[in-house]
Structure formats: structure tokens, C-alpha cells
Amino acid sequence: MALNLKPLGSRVVIEPIEQEDITAGGIVLPETAKEKPQQGLILSIGPGDRNKAGERIPMDVAAGNKVWFAKYSGSEIKWMARNCSLCGESDILAIVESKSKSKK
């Protein structure tokens, strides 16, 4: 499903990744005990901010990146039956990179 929502400036649309319902010890968590997700998948990015010369500053993230973001950042939105967060690039704390193992 293509996302036709284009954020402005250095904003991004993130689909949060929900935490597990069961803890490592086997305890089932009710909805009220779950924490707000801090990890998500970037669905769409804006064109980036402009510098003093009017040139675009490229974004450090791209659509499809898995990221950690600040817990209470951005605005929660519902777009095309998806719960998403619309936040600034500065609210993104890290990109989660998958480490591919090469065989020797």
C-alpha cells in the first residue's frame, strides 16, 4: 500500500512497532500496562529544511529505515487505517541497522 502523505520540511511519518504482549518471564501484559512504542518504521519523509542560502539540507533518514525515536515526540495521527507518528527528524534518536553476517 503506497503512502501518499508527504511531510513538510524535516518531518517524518513513522509507524510505531508495538512491543511484545508477553514478557521474557512469560507474563502477559494488558493494554494498560504496555509502554508507548519507541521503535518504528519510517513510511515517508519530507524534503528537508533549508539553510540560510535557501538550499535543501538532505535528511539523514530514508523511507524504510527502522528507527528509535523519542518516547513522547511528535503528533499521533491515523492515516489509511495505520496508527502513525508525525515528528521532526530531530526526534529520531538512532537508525537500527541490520548487521549482515558474511561467511568466511
Gaussian input, Z-matrix of N, CA and C with variables (Angstrom, degrees):
# hf/3-21g

backbone

0 1
 N
 C     1     B1
 C     2     B2     1     A1
 N     3     B3     2     A2     1     D1
 C     4     B4     3     A3     2     D2
 C     5     B5     4     A4     3     D3
 N     6     B6     5     A5     4     D4
 C     7     B7     6     A6     5     D5
 C     8     B8     7     A7     6     D6
 N     9     B9     8     A8     7     D7
 C    10    B10     9     A9     8     D8
 C    11    B11    10    A10     9     D9
 N    12    B12    11    A11    10    D10
 C    13    B13    12    A12    11    D11
 C    14    B14    13    A13    12    D12
 N    15    B15    14    A14    13    D13
 C    16    B16    15    A15    14    D14
 C    17    B17    16    A16    15    D15
 N    18    B18    17    A17    16    D16
 C    19    B19    18    A18    17    D17
 C    20    B20    19    A19    18    D18
 N    21    B21    20    A20    19    D19
 C    22    B22    21    A21    20    D20
 C    23    B23    22    A22    21    D21
 N    24    B24    23    A23    22    D22
 C    25    B25    24    A24    23    D23
 C    26    B26    25    A25    24    D24
 N    27    B27    26    A26    25    D25
 C    28    B28    27    A27    26    D26
 C    29    B29    28    A28    27    D27
 N    30    B30    29    A29    28    D28
 C    31    B31    30    A30    29    D29
 C    32    B32    31    A31    30    D30
 N    33    B33    32    A32    31    D31
 C    34    B34    33    A33    32    D32
 C    35    B35    34    A34    33    D33
 N    36    B36    35    A35    34    D34
 C    37    B37    36    A36    35    D35
 C    38    B38    37    A37    36    D36
 N    39    B39    38    A38    37    D37
 C    40    B40    39    A39    38    D38
 C    41    B41    40    A40    39    D39
 N    42    B42    41    A41    40    D40
 C    43    B43    42    A42    41    D41
 C    44    B44    43    A43    42    D42
 N    45    B45    44    A44    43    D43
 C    46    B46    45    A45    44    D44
 C    47    B47    46    A46    45    D45
 N    48    B48    47    A47    46    D46
 C    49    B49    48    A48    47    D47
 C    50    B50    49    A49    48    D48
 N    51    B51    50    A50    49    D49
 C    52    B52    51    A51    50    D50
 C    53    B53    52    A52    51    D51
 N    54    B54    53    A53    52    D52
 C    55    B55    54    A54    53    D53
 C    56    B56    55    A55    54    D54
 N    57    B57    56    A56    55    D55
 C    58    B58    57    A57    56    D56
 C    59    B59    58    A58    57    D57
 N    60    B60    59    A59    58    D58
 C    61    B61    60    A60    59    D59
 C    62    B62    61    A61    60    D60
 N    63    B63    62    A62    61    D61
 C    64    B64    63    A63    62    D62
 C    65    B65    64    A64    63    D63
 N    66    B66    65    A65    64    D64
 C    67    B67    66    A66    65    D65
 C    68    B68    67    A67    66    D66
 N    69    B69    68    A68    67    D67
 C    70    B70    69    A69    68    D68
 C    71    B71    70    A70    69    D69
 N    72    B72    71    A71    70    D70
 C    73    B73    72    A72    71    D71
 C    74    B74    73    A73    72    D72
 N    75    B75    74    A74    73    D73
 C    76    B76    75    A75    74    D74
 C    77    B77    76    A76    75    D75
 N    78    B78    77    A77    76    D76
 C    79    B79    78    A78    77    D77
 C    80    B80    79    A79    78    D78
 N    81    B81    80    A80    79    D79
 C    82    B82    81    A81    80    D80
 C    83    B83    82    A82    81    D81
 N    84    B84    83    A83    82    D82
 C    85    B85    84    A84    83    D83
 C    86    B86    85    A85    84    D84
 N    87    B87    86    A86    85    D85
 C    88    B88    87    A87    86    D86
 C    89    B89    88    A88    87    D87
 N    90    B90    89    A89    88    D88
 C    91    B91    90    A90    89    D89
 C    92    B92    91    A91    90    D90
 N    93    B93    92    A92    91    D91
 C    94    B94    93    A93    92    D92
 C    95    B95    94    A94    93    D93
 N    96    B96    95    A95    94    D94
 C    97    B97    96    A96    95    D95
 C    98    B98    97    A97    96    D96
 N    99    B99    98    A98    97    D97
 C   100   B100    99    A99    98    D98
 C   101   B101   100   A100    99    D99
 N   102   B102   101   A101   100   D100
 C   103   B103   102   A102   101   D101
 C   104   B104   103   A103   102   D102
 N   105   B105   104   A104   103   D103
 C   106   B106   105   A105   104   D104
 C   107   B107   106   A106   105   D105
 N   108   B108   107   A107   106   D106
 C   109   B109   108   A108   107   D107
 C   110   B110   109   A109   108   D108
 N   111   B111   110   A110   109   D109
 C   112   B112   111   A111   110   D110
 C   113   B113   112   A112   111   D111
 N   114   B114   113   A113   112   D112
 C   115   B115   114   A114   113   D113
 C   116   B116   115   A115   114   D114
 N   117   B117   116   A116   115   D115
 C   118   B118   117   A117   116   D116
 C   119   B119   118   A118   117   D117
 N   120   B120   119   A119   118   D118
 C   121   B121   120   A120   119   D119
 C   122   B122   121   A121   120   D120
 N   123   B123   122   A122   121   D121
 C   124   B124   123   A123   122   D122
 C   125   B125   124   A124   123   D123
 N   126   B126   125   A125   124   D124
 C   127   B127   126   A126   125   D125
 C   128   B128   127   A127   126   D126
 N   129   B129   128   A128   127   D127
 C   130   B130   129   A129   128   D128
 C   131   B131   130   A130   129   D129
 N   132   B132   131   A131   130   D130
 C   133   B133   132   A132   131   D131
 C   134   B134   133   A133   132   D132
 N   135   B135   134   A134   133   D133
 C   136   B136   135   A135   134   D134
 C   137   B137   136   A136   135   D135
 N   138   B138   137   A137   136   D136
 C   139   B139   138   A138   137   D137
 C   140   B140   139   A139   138   D138
 N   141   B141   140   A140   139   D139
 C   142   B142   141   A141   140   D140
 C   143   B143   142   A142   141   D141
 N   144   B144   143   A143   142   D142
 C   145   B145   144   A144   143   D143
 C   146   B146   145   A145   144   D144
 N   147   B147   146   A146   145   D145
 C   148   B148   147   A147   146   D146
 C   149   B149   148   A148   147   D147
 N   150   B150   149   A149   148   D148
 C   151   B151   150   A150   149   D149
 C   152   B152   151   A151   150   D150
 N   153   B153   152   A152   151   D151
 C   154   B154   153   A153   152   D152
 C   155   B155   154   A154   153   D153
 N   156   B156   155   A155   154   D154
 C   157   B157   156   A156   155   D155
 C   158   B158   157   A157   156   D156
 N   159   B159   158   A158   157   D157
 C   160   B160   159   A159   158   D158
 C   161   B161   160   A160   159   D159
 N   162   B162   161   A161   160   D160
 C   163   B163   162   A162   161   D161
 C   164   B164   163   A163   162   D162
 N   165   B165   164   A164   163   D163
 C   166   B166   165   A165   164   D164
 C   167   B167   166   A166   165   D165
 N   168   B168   167   A167   166   D166
 C   169   B169   168   A168   167   D167
 C   170   B170   169   A169   168   D168
 N   171   B171   170   A170   169   D169
 C   172   B172   171   A171   170   D170
 C   173   B173   172   A172   171   D171
 N   174   B174   173   A173   172   D172
 C   175   B175   174   A174   173   D173
 C   176   B176   175   A175   174   D174
 N   177   B177   176   A176   175   D175
 C   178   B178   177   A177   176   D176
 C   179   B179   178   A178   177   D177
 N   180   B180   179   A179   178   D178
 C   181   B181   180   A180   179   D179
 C   182   B182   181   A181   180   D180
 N   183   B183   182   A182   181   D181
 C   184   B184   183   A183   182   D182
 C   185   B185   184   A184   183   D183
 N   186   B186   185   A185   184   D184
 C   187   B187   186   A186   185   D185
 C   188   B188   187   A187   186   D186
 N   189   B189   188   A188   187   D187
 C   190   B190   189   A189   188   D188
 C   191   B191   190   A190   189   D189
 N   192   B192   191   A191   190   D190
 C   193   B193   192   A192   191   D191
 C   194   B194   193   A193   192   D192
 N   195   B195   194   A194   193   D193
 C   196   B196   195   A195   194   D194
 C   197   B197   196   A196   195   D195
 N   198   B198   197   A197   196   D196
 C   199   B199   198   A198   197   D197
 C   200   B200   199   A199   198   D198
 N   201   B201   200   A200   199   D199
 C   202   B202   201   A201   200   D200
 C   203   B203   202   A202   201   D201
 N   204   B204   203   A203   202   D202
 C   205   B205   204   A204   203   D203
 C   206   B206   205   A205   204   D204
 N   207   B207   206   A206   205   D205
 C   208   B208   207   A207   206   D206
 C   209   B209   208   A208   207   D207
 N   210   B210   209   A209   208   D208
 C   211   B211   210   A210   209   D209
 C   212   B212   211   A211   210   D210
 N   213   B213   212   A212   211   D211
 C   214   B214   213   A213   212   D212
 C   215   B215   214   A214   213   D213
 N   216   B216   215   A215   214   D214
 C   217   B217   216   A216   215   D215
 C   218   B218   217   A217   216   D216
 N   219   B219   218   A218   217   D217
 C   220   B220   219   A219   218   D218
 C   221   B221   220   A220   219   D219
 N   222   B222   221   A221   220   D220
 C   223   B223   222   A222   221   D221
 C   224   B224   223   A223   222   D222
 N   225   B225   224   A224   223   D223
 C   226   B226   225   A225   224   D224
 C   227   B227   226   A226   225   D225
 N   228   B228   227   A227   226   D226
 C   229   B229   228   A228   227   D227
 C   230   B230   229   A229   228   D228
 N   231   B231   230   A230   229   D229
 C   232   B232   231   A231   230   D230
 C   233   B233   232   A232   231   D231
 N   234   B234   233   A233   232   D232
 C   235   B235   234   A234   233   D233
 C   236   B236   235   A235   234   D234
 N   237   B237   236   A236   235   D235
 C   238   B238   237   A237   236   D236
 C   239   B239   238   A238   237   D237
 N   240   B240   239   A239   238   D238
 C   241   B241   240   A240   239   D239
 C   242   B242   241   A241   240   D240
 N   243   B243   242   A242   241   D241
 C   244   B244   243   A243   242   D242
 C   245   B245   244   A244   243   D243
 N   246   B246   245   A245   244   D244
 C   247   B247   246   A246   245   D245
 C   248   B248   247   A247   246   D246
 N   249   B249   248   A248   247   D247
 C   250   B250   249   A249   248   D248
 C   251   B251   250   A250   249   D249
 N   252   B252   251   A251   250   D250
 C   253   B253   252   A252   251   D251
 C   254   B254   253   A253   252   D252
 N   255   B255   254   A254   253   D253
 C   256   B256   255   A255   254   D254
 C   257   B257   256   A256   255   D255
 N   258   B258   257   A257   256   D256
 C   259   B259   258   A258   257   D257
 C   260   B260   259   A259   258   D258
 N   261   B261   260   A260   259   D259
 C   262   B262   261   A261   260   D260
 C   263   B263   262   A262   261   D261
 N   264   B264   263   A263   262   D262
 C   265   B265   264   A264   263   D263
 C   266   B266   265   A265   264   D264
 N   267   B267   266   A266   265   D265
 C   268   B268   267   A267   266   D266
 C   269   B269   268   A268   267   D267
 N   270   B270   269   A269   268   D268
 C   271   B271   270   A270   269   D269
 C   272   B272   271   A271   270   D270
 N   273   B273   272   A272   271   D271
 C   274   B274   273   A273   272   D272
 C   275   B275   274   A274   273   D273
 N   276   B276   275   A275   274   D274
 C   277   B277   276   A276   275   D275
 C   278   B278   277   A277   276   D276
 N   279   B279   278   A278   277   D277
 C   280   B280   279   A279   278   D278
 C   281   B281   280   A280   279   D279
 N   282   B282   281   A281   280   D280
 C   283   B283   282   A282   281   D281
 C   284   B284   283   A283   282   D282
 N   285   B285   284   A284   283   D283
 C   286   B286   285   A285   284   D284
 C   287   B287   286   A286   285   D285
 N   288   B288   287   A287   286   D286
 C   289   B289   288   A288   287   D287
 C   290   B290   289   A289   288   D288
 N   291   B291   290   A290   289   D289
 C   292   B292   291   A291   290   D290
 C   293   B293   292   A292   291   D291
 N   294   B294   293   A293   292   D292
 C   295   B295   294   A294   293   D293
 C   296   B296   295   A295   294   D294
 N   297   B297   296   A296   295   D295
 C   298   B298   297   A297   296   D296
 C   299   B299   298   A298   297   D297
 N   300   B300   299   A299   298   D298
 C   301   B301   300   A300   299   D299
 C   302   B302   301   A301   300   D300
 N   303   B303   302   A302   301   D301
 C   304   B304   303   A303   302   D302
 C   305   B305   304   A304   303   D303
 N   306   B306   305   A305   304   D304
 C   307   B307   306   A306   305   D305
 C   308   B308   307   A307   306   D306
 N   309   B309   308   A308   307   D307
 C   310   B310   309   A309   308   D308
 C   311   B311   310   A310   309   D309

   B1=1.4570
   B2=1.5323
   B3=1.3083
   B4=1.4616
   B5=1.5241
   B6=1.3207
   B7=1.4589
   B8=1.5195
   B9=1.3253
   B10=1.4570
   B11=1.5254
   B12=1.3165
   B13=1.4544
   B14=1.5225
   B15=1.3247
   B16=1.4592
   B17=1.5228
   B18=1.3485
   B19=1.4615
   B20=1.5224
   B21=1.3075
   B22=1.4609
   B23=1.5271
   B24=1.3310
   B25=1.4600
   B26=1.5108
   B27=1.3285
   B28=1.4632
   B29=1.5269
   B30=1.3187
   B31=1.4586
   B32=1.5298
   B33=1.3290
   B34=1.4567
   B35=1.5316
   B36=1.3268
   B37=1.4585
   B38=1.5269
   B39=1.3339
   B40=1.4653
   B41=1.5204
   B42=1.3282
   B43=1.4659
   B44=1.5244
   B45=1.3458
   B46=1.4625
   B47=1.5245
   B48=1.3326
   B49=1.4598
   B50=1.5263
   B51=1.3201
   B52=1.4679
   B53=1.5200
   B54=1.3380
   B55=1.4651
   B56=1.5149
   B57=1.3142
   B58=1.4575
   B59=1.5290
   B60=1.3254
   B61=1.4592
   B62=1.5273
   B63=1.3306
   B64=1.4608
   B65=1.5228
   B66=1.3222
   B67=1.4624
   B68=1.5273
   B69=1.3317
   B70=1.4640
   B71=1.5289
   B72=1.3250
   B73=1.4599
   B74=1.5213
   B75=1.3219
   B76=1.4554
   B77=1.5162
   B78=1.3246
   B79=1.4653
   B80=1.5253
   B81=1.3303
   B82=1.4629
   B83=1.5255
   B84=1.3481
   B85=1.4635
   B86=1.5227
   B87=1.3312
   B88=1.4667
   B89=1.5319
   B90=1.3084
   B91=1.4634
   B92=1.5283
   B93=1.3233
   B94=1.4615
   B95=1.5215
   B96=1.3256
   B97=1.4690
   B98=1.5225
   B99=1.3124
   B100=1.4649
   B101=1.5172
   B102=1.3281
   B103=1.4602
   B104=1.5215
   B105=1.3170
   B106=1.4496
   B107=1.5356
   B108=1.3340
   B109=1.4622
   B110=1.5274
   B111=1.3194
   B112=1.4597
   B113=1.5115
   B114=1.3165
   B115=1.4499
   B116=1.5192
   B117=1.3371
   B118=1.4473
   B119=1.5144
   B120=1.3181
   B121=1.4502
   B122=1.5212
   B123=1.3224
   B124=1.4644
   B125=1.5216
   B126=1.3199
   B127=1.4651
   B128=1.5227
   B129=1.3428
   B130=1.4603
   B131=1.5199
   B132=1.3322
   B133=1.4632
   B134=1.5196
   B135=1.3224
   B136=1.4573
   B137=1.5270
   B138=1.3176
   B139=1.4676
   B140=1.5254
   B141=1.3263
   B142=1.4648
   B143=1.5179
   B144=1.3271
   B145=1.4662
   B146=1.5192
   B147=1.3298
   B148=1.4675
   B149=1.5218
   B150=1.3396
   B151=1.4600
   B152=1.5253
   B153=1.3358
   B154=1.4697
   B155=1.5201
   B156=1.3325
   B157=1.4643
   B158=1.5315
   B159=1.3306
   B160=1.4587
   B161=1.5168
   B162=1.3319
   B163=1.4641
   B164=1.5236
   B165=1.3269
   B166=1.4582
   B167=1.5268
   B168=1.3137
   B169=1.4603
   B170=1.5257
   B171=1.3365
   B172=1.4685
   B173=1.5317
   B174=1.3163
   B175=1.4616
   B176=1.5361
   B177=1.3372
   B178=1.4620
   B179=1.5227
   B180=1.3173
   B181=1.4667
   B182=1.5231
   B183=1.3228
   B184=1.4620
   B185=1.5188
   B186=1.3145
   B187=1.4569
   B188=1.5232
   B189=1.3281
   B190=1.4562
   B191=1.5220
   B192=1.3581
   B193=1.4669
   B194=1.5203
   B195=1.3366
   B196=1.4652
   B197=1.5209
   B198=1.3248
   B199=1.4654
   B200=1.5271
   B201=1.3503
   B202=1.4563
   B203=1.5159
   B204=1.3315
   B205=1.4540
   B206=1.5183
   B207=1.3309
   B208=1.4579
   B209=1.5275
   B210=1.3210
   B211=1.4625
   B212=1.5277
   B213=1.3018
   B214=1.4645
   B215=1.5258
   B216=1.3244
   B217=1.4616
   B218=1.5240
   B219=1.3057
   B220=1.4505
   B221=1.5109
   B222=1.3182
   B223=1.4608
   B224=1.5141
   B225=1.3165
   B226=1.4572
   B227=1.5235
   B228=1.3352
   B229=1.4628
   B230=1.5256
   B231=1.3037
   B232=1.4582
   B233=1.5217
   B234=1.3331
   B235=1.4582
   B236=1.5188
   B237=1.3082
   B238=1.4576
   B239=1.5325
   B240=1.3270
   B241=1.4670
   B242=1.5294
   B243=1.3361
   B244=1.4676
   B245=1.5260
   B246=1.3232
   B247=1.4582
   B248=1.5190
   B249=1.3259
   B250=1.4577
   B251=1.5179
   B252=1.3125
   B253=1.4532
   B254=1.5260
   B255=1.3156
   B256=1.4581
   B257=1.5252
   B258=1.3335
   B259=1.4636
   B260=1.5275
   B261=1.3102
   B262=1.4493
   B263=1.5190
   B264=1.3178
   B265=1.4615
   B266=1.5293
   B267=1.3187
   B268=1.4648
   B269=1.5284
   B270=1.3472
   B271=1.4620
   B272=1.5283
   B273=1.3306
   B274=1.4610
   B275=1.5236
   B276=1.3296
   B277=1.4576
   B278=1.5253
   B279=1.3328
   B280=1.4703
   B281=1.5167
   B282=1.3260
   B283=1.4635
   B284=1.5225
   B285=1.3272
   B286=1.4474
   B287=1.5276
   B288=1.3168
   B289=1.4666
   B290=1.5135
   B291=1.3111
   B292=1.4618
   B293=1.5229
   B294=1.3062
   B295=1.4551
   B296=1.5009
   B297=1.3335
   B298=1.4510
   B299=1.5193
   B300=1.3184
   B301=1.4669
   B302=1.5094
   B303=1.3187
   B304=1.4559
   B305=1.5215
   B306=1.3194
   B307=1.4548
   B308=1.5169
   B309=1.3362
   B310=1.4685
   B311=1.5095
   A1=107.85
   A2=116.90
   A3=122.03
   A4=109.80
   A5=114.73
   A6=120.19
   A7=107.90
   A8=117.77
   A9=121.32
   A10=111.04
   A11=116.19
   A12=122.82
   A13=106.97
   A14=117.41
   A15=122.30
   A16=108.97
   A17=117.91
   A18=120.43
   A19=111.24
   A20=116.35
   A21=121.81
   A22=110.70
   A23=117.08
   A24=122.30
   A25=112.39
   A26=116.22
   A27=120.47
   A28=111.67
   A29=116.02
   A30=120.64
   A31=110.47
   A32=115.42
   A33=121.50
   A34=109.74
   A35=116.30
   A36=122.49
   A37=106.30
   A38=115.88
   A39=121.55
   A40=109.22
   A41=116.16
   A42=121.07
   A43=106.51
   A44=117.42
   A45=120.01
   A46=112.03
   A47=114.88
   A48=121.54
   A49=106.42
   A50=116.06
   A51=121.34
   A52=110.33
   A53=115.55
   A54=120.85
   A55=110.02
   A56=115.15
   A57=121.26
   A58=111.24
   A59=116.49
   A60=122.20
   A61=111.89
   A62=116.72
   A63=121.32
   A64=108.87
   A65=117.19
   A66=121.84
   A67=109.89
   A68=116.32
   A69=121.45
   A70=110.96
   A71=117.38
   A72=121.82
   A73=114.07
   A74=117.57
   A75=121.99
   A76=114.86
   A77=117.90
   A78=121.29
   A79=108.92
   A80=116.58
   A81=121.93
   A82=108.30
   A83=116.16
   A84=121.50
   A85=111.15
   A86=118.19
   A87=119.87
   A88=109.38
   A89=116.56
   A90=121.44
   A91=112.58
   A92=117.27
   A93=121.05
   A94=113.10
   A95=117.62
   A96=121.18
   A97=112.71
   A98=116.88
   A99=119.75
   A100=110.45
   A101=114.77
   A102=119.75
   A103=109.75
   A104=115.50
   A105=121.16
   A106=108.44
   A107=118.26
   A108=120.17
   A109=111.77
   A110=115.50
   A111=121.27
   A112=111.50
   A113=116.72
   A114=120.37
   A115=107.64
   A116=115.87
   A117=118.38
   A118=112.94
   A119=114.59
   A120=123.26
   A121=108.79
   A122=117.22
   A123=120.84
   A124=108.85
   A125=115.59
   A126=121.53
   A127=112.08
   A128=117.07
   A129=121.19
   A130=109.37
   A131=116.62
   A132=121.01
   A133=110.32
   A134=115.22
   A135=120.99
   A136=110.49
   A137=117.07
   A138=120.97
   A139=113.55
   A140=118.67
   A141=122.27
   A142=110.68
   A143=114.84
   A144=120.03
   A145=110.50
   A146=115.63
   A147=121.28
   A148=109.26
   A149=116.53
   A150=120.16
   A151=109.18
   A152=118.03
   A153=121.35
   A154=112.83
   A155=116.76
   A156=121.04
   A157=112.11
   A158=116.83
   A159=120.40
   A160=113.60
   A161=117.91
   A162=121.25
   A163=109.68
   A164=116.84
   A165=121.97
   A166=110.77
   A167=115.54
   A168=121.74
   A169=106.17
   A170=118.22
   A171=119.66
   A172=111.92
   A173=115.54
   A174=121.99
   A175=108.72
   A176=116.21
   A177=121.78
   A178=112.19
   A179=116.89
   A180=121.78
   A181=109.40
   A182=115.36
   A183=120.88
   A184=109.10
   A185=116.52
   A186=121.10
   A187=108.20
   A188=115.84
   A189=120.89
   A190=113.65
   A191=117.33
   A192=120.31
   A193=110.00
   A194=116.02
   A195=122.10
   A196=105.50
   A197=117.32
   A198=121.13
   A199=112.26
   A200=115.30
   A201=123.87
   A202=105.88
   A203=117.71
   A204=120.62
   A205=110.22
   A206=116.78
   A207=122.36
   A208=109.90
   A209=115.48
   A210=122.57
   A211=114.16
   A212=118.75
   A213=121.24
   A214=111.68
   A215=116.48
   A216=120.38
   A217=111.32
   A218=115.38
   A219=122.04
   A220=115.45
   A221=113.65
   A222=122.20
   A223=108.79
   A224=116.29
   A225=120.07
   A226=108.67
   A227=115.57
   A228=121.43
   A229=108.96
   A230=116.16
   A231=121.56
   A232=106.15
   A233=116.38
   A234=120.40
   A235=108.50
   A236=116.76
   A237=123.90
   A238=110.86
   A239=116.11
   A240=125.01
   A241=113.11
   A242=117.71
   A243=121.53
   A244=108.74
   A245=116.84
   A246=121.10
   A247=107.01
   A248=116.37
   A249=121.30
   A250=110.49
   A251=114.80
   A252=122.00
   A253=107.00
   A254=116.86
   A255=122.58
   A256=106.22
   A257=116.63
   A258=119.60
   A259=110.36
   A260=115.22
   A261=121.49
   A262=111.48
   A263=116.24
   A264=120.86
   A265=110.80
   A266=117.03
   A267=120.77
   A268=112.76
   A269=117.73
   A270=121.60
   A271=112.13
   A272=116.90
   A273=120.81
   A274=107.64
   A275=115.54
   A276=121.24
   A277=112.58
   A278=117.49
   A279=120.62
   A280=110.45
   A281=115.27
   A282=122.36
   A283=106.98
   A284=117.09
   A285=121.52
   A286=107.13
   A287=115.69
   A288=120.62
   A289=109.58
   A290=115.94
   A291=119.07
   A292=107.98
   A293=114.93
   A294=120.76
   A295=108.49
   A296=117.15
   A297=120.17
   A298=108.68
   A299=114.32
   A300=120.14
   A301=109.15
   A302=115.48
   A303=119.14
   A304=109.18
   A305=116.05
   A306=121.28
   A307=109.41
   A308=116.51
   A309=120.86
   A310=110.17
   D1=121.45
   D2=-179.55
   D3=-78.51
   D4=139.15
   D5=179.89
   D6=-97.86
   D7=115.47
   D8=-178.55
   D9=-102.02
   D10=44.03
   D11=177.78
   D12=-119.65
   D13=113.29
   D14=-176.64
   D15=-109.39
   D16=108.53
   D17=178.61
   D18=-66.21
   D19=157.48
   D20=178.74
   D21=-95.50
   D22=155.12
   D23=176.23
   D24=57.90
   D25=-133.65
   D26=-177.69
   D27=-101.85
   D28=37.97
   D29=178.76
   D30=-96.03
   D31=157.22
   D32=179.59
   D33=-135.28
   D34=154.37
   D35=173.18
   D36=-106.16
   D37=121.01
   D38=-177.91
   D39=-118.27
   D40=132.83
   D41=172.17
   D42=-96.13
   D43=111.09
   D44=-178.30
   D45=-62.29
   D46=145.55
   D47=175.05
   D48=-98.44
   D49=117.27
   D50=-176.67
   D51=-69.13
   D52=147.13
   D53=178.11
   D54=-76.48
   D55=165.28
   D56=179.68
   D57=-64.03
   D58=150.10
   D59=177.84
   D60=-81.87
   D61=-17.45
   D62=-176.53
   D63=-122.02
   D64=132.31
   D65=178.87
   D66=-75.26
   D67=171.11
   D68=178.55
   D69=-60.79
   D70=-28.73
   D71=178.77
   D72=-83.59
   D73=-1.66
   D74=177.10
   D75=92.79
   D76=10.02
   D77=179.58
   D78=-83.58
   D79=129.15
   D80=178.86
   D81=-83.86
   D82=126.16
   D83=-178.92
   D84=-92.24
   D85=129.17
   D86=173.51
   D87=-75.66
   D88=163.36
   D89=-178.77
   D90=-54.82
   D91=-37.07
   D92=-176.98
   D93=-70.59
   D94=-19.91
   D95=-178.41
   D96=-94.10
   D97=-10.17
   D98=-178.57
   D99=-73.74
   D100=145.25
   D101=175.66
   D102=-87.05
   D103=158.49
   D104=176.99
   D105=-65.52
   D106=132.23
   D107=-177.86
   D108=-61.80
   D109=145.59
   D110=176.80
   D111=-119.19
   D112=-0.16
   D113=179.78
   D114=-119.13
   D115=142.36
   D116=-178.96
   D117=-160.49
   D118=176.93
   D119=-179.47
   D120=-111.89
   D121=127.73
   D122=179.74
   D123=-75.37
   D124=122.54
   D125=179.86
   D126=-93.41
   D127=-34.97
   D128=-175.81
   D129=-156.29
   D130=147.17
   D131=178.07
   D132=-128.01
   D133=154.82
   D134=176.09
   D135=-81.32
   D136=177.76
   D137=-178.14
   D138=-75.90
   D139=-12.28
   D140=-178.06
   D141=101.86
   D142=160.41
   D143=177.56
   D144=-74.79
   D145=172.80
   D146=176.62
   D147=-110.36
   D148=145.98
   D149=175.15
   D150=-85.84
   D151=-175.59
   D152=-176.67
   D153=-63.90
   D154=-24.98
   D155=178.71
   D156=-84.31
   D157=-3.14
   D158=178.68
   D159=88.87
   D160=4.83
   D161=-179.85
   D162=-87.79
   D163=146.39
   D164=179.74
   D165=-70.84
   D166=136.57
   D167=173.35
   D168=-94.18
   D169=119.29
   D170=-176.73
   D171=-63.45
   D172=148.24
   D173=179.39
   D174=-77.93
   D175=149.09
   D176=177.76
   D177=-85.26
   D178=-10.13
   D179=-178.94
   D180=-118.68
   D181=164.84
   D182=179.27
   D183=-138.73
   D184=159.39
   D185=175.17
   D186=-58.78
   D187=135.79
   D188=-178.80
   D189=99.95
   D190=-14.75
   D191=177.51
   D192=-69.62
   D193=141.49
   D194=171.43
   D195=-94.88
   D196=127.81
   D197=-172.50
   D198=-134.14
   D199=159.23
   D200=166.44
   D201=-100.30
   D202=134.48
   D203=179.54
   D204=-131.89
   D205=160.85
   D206=-177.88
   D207=-58.49
   D208=140.20
   D209=-171.38
   D210=-56.44
   D211=-47.94
   D212=-176.07
   D213=-112.51
   D214=38.08
   D215=-177.56
   D216=-93.20
   D217=159.42
   D218=172.52
   D219=68.89
   D220=-170.62
   D221=179.68
   D222=-118.64
   D223=133.43
   D224=177.46
   D225=-79.75
   D226=131.23
   D227=179.42
   D228=-133.03
   D229=159.24
   D230=173.23
   D231=-117.01
   D232=120.75
   D233=-176.80
   D234=-135.26
   D235=121.15
   D236=179.03
   D237=52.24
   D238=50.06
   D239=177.49
   D240=65.92
   D241=17.46
   D242=177.38
   D243=-114.58
   D244=137.32
   D245=171.69
   D246=-85.56
   D247=120.59
   D248=-175.48
   D249=-130.61
   D250=169.81
   D251=175.67
   D252=-124.91
   D253=130.26
   D254=177.47
   D255=-106.22
   D256=111.05
   D257=-175.85
   D258=-140.83
   D259=169.26
   D260=179.06
   D261=-80.42
   D262=156.13
   D263=178.82
   D264=-59.47
   D265=-30.90
   D266=-179.62
   D267=-67.35
   D268=-16.75
   D269=177.40
   D270=-82.21
   D271=-9.19
   D272=179.10
   D273=-84.29
   D274=126.15
   D275=-175.37
   D276=-91.32
   D277=-35.59
   D278=-177.34
   D279=-162.98
   D280=154.58
   D281=171.93
   D282=-99.13
   D283=131.27
   D284=178.32
   D285=-88.44
   D286=114.21
   D287=-179.49
   D288=-102.95
   D289=134.05
   D290=177.30
   D291=-83.74
   D292=129.80
   D293=-177.66
   D294=-91.91
   D295=111.62
   D296=179.44
   D297=-84.42
   D298=132.51
   D299=-179.43
   D300=-90.69
   D301=125.03
   D302=177.86
   D303=-96.41
   D304=139.20
   D305=-179.59
   D306=-83.59
   D307=135.00
   D308=-179.44
   D309=-102.76

